[in-house]
Amino acid sequence: MNLSAPTLPVFLVSVIVAVVALLAHYAGVSIPWVSKHAFDALAIGYVVLLAGNIFKGI
């Protein structure tokens, strides 16, 4: 399996999702879905980044 660097938009989306999840969990920021599912949101950010690494051109 050949890994490739994710594109900038994919990387930014994954970072934004991860930061929002961390803010909801640790800083107590109230975000409707994320506040109740912070771990799920963090996992989604990781999966987006993983997909950007595995699939070329994403």
N, C-alpha and C positions, 0 to 999 in steps of 0.2 A: 504494500500500500504506500503510495507516494502522497505525502502531505504537502499542502501549499499554504501560503500565507492568505489569510482572509482579506477580502477587500475592505477598504476603509469604512463604507457604510455598514457592513456586517459587524465589524469590530465596534463601531460607535453604538450600534443598536444593543449589542450584548453588554457593553459597559454601562449604558444608560439604564437598562433593565436591572443590572446588578446593583448599581448605585441606588436606584429607587427602592429596591428590595431591602438593602442595608439601611437606608434612611427610615423606612417603615418599621423595621425591626428594632434598631438600636436607638434612633433619635425620637421615636414615638410619633413620627409624622403620620397623619391619618390619610391614607389613600384607599379608596373603597375596596377594591379586590385585593390589592397587594398587602394591606395591613393584616388581613386574615390568612393570607397564603404567601408569606414572605419567603419561605424555603422553596415553594413551588416556583415563584417568580425568579429566584436566584438560579434554580435549576434550568429554567427556560433560557435565561441569559447564557448559561454555560452550554446548553445544547445548540443555541444559535452560533456561538463561537466555535464549537466542535464541528458543526456542519460547514462553516466557512473554511475550516482547516482541511476537512476530508474531501469536500467536493470542489473541484477546480472551477474558478470563475464565479463563485457565489460570493 
